[in-house]
Amino acid sequence: MPAPSKPFTAIVDGDIDPESPLTTGLMTAYRDRDQNLKEWIGGSFTAAVDHNHDGVNSSLLSGNVFGTLYAYHNYG
């Protein structure tokens, strides 16, 4: 997996207190954090689309002798 194209930037409390203005630096940090996380988690990750816990695309728990118990199950 390639490294994310944007850094994960820590936002200090002083930048988000009620008296602080919205600055280009703050908004850039928010944008870069979102991009970093999207690339780090996976560009196509959308839980409802990529993995629905239906027993077909769920991974089996290790030691599951019967093959019917999954890491997560949708009881809905």
N, C-alpha and C positions, 0 to 999 in steps of 0.2 A: 504494500500500500504506500503510495507516495505521501510525502509530508504535506500537511495543509498549506495552501497558498497564502493564507493570512495568519498572523500570530494571534494567540489568545491573550488579550490584554486585560489585566486587572484594572477595575475601575475603583478608584479610591472614594471613600465616603465624602470627602470634601467636594467632589465633582457632582454629587447628586443630592446635596442638602437643599432645603427649600429656598435658600438665598442664592444658589449658584445658577448662572445662566446656562442655557443650552449652547454649547460651543461646537465648532467643527470637530475638535479633537474628541469630545465626548461621543458625538454621533458616529464618527469614524470608528471609535472603539466598539460601539454597539454593533455596527455593521460587520467589522472584522471578526468579532466573537461569534456572531451567527454563522458567518462563512466558515470559520475554523471548525465549529461544531458540526455543521452539515457535512463537511469533507471528512472529518474524523469519524463520525458515526456511520456515514455512508450516504452518498449522494442520492440514492434511490430509497432511502429509509422513510417509509410511512407505515406505521404499525398496522393500520387497518388494511393496507394493500399488500405489503410484503410478507406478512406473517399473521395469519388469523387463528392460530391455535386450533385447527380443525382435526388434528391427528394425522394429517397427510404431510404437512410441511412443518410439523413440530418435531423436535428431536426427542428420542426416547431417553428416559432416565437410565443411568447406568445401573446394572443389576436388575433390570426389569425383566423377570423371567417370562411373564405372560405376554409382554408386548402390547399391553392395552393401556398402560398408564403413561401419560405424557407429562412433560414439564408443566404445561398449562392446558387447561381444558375449558372450552366454551360451553357452559351449561345453559345458554340462553336459547 
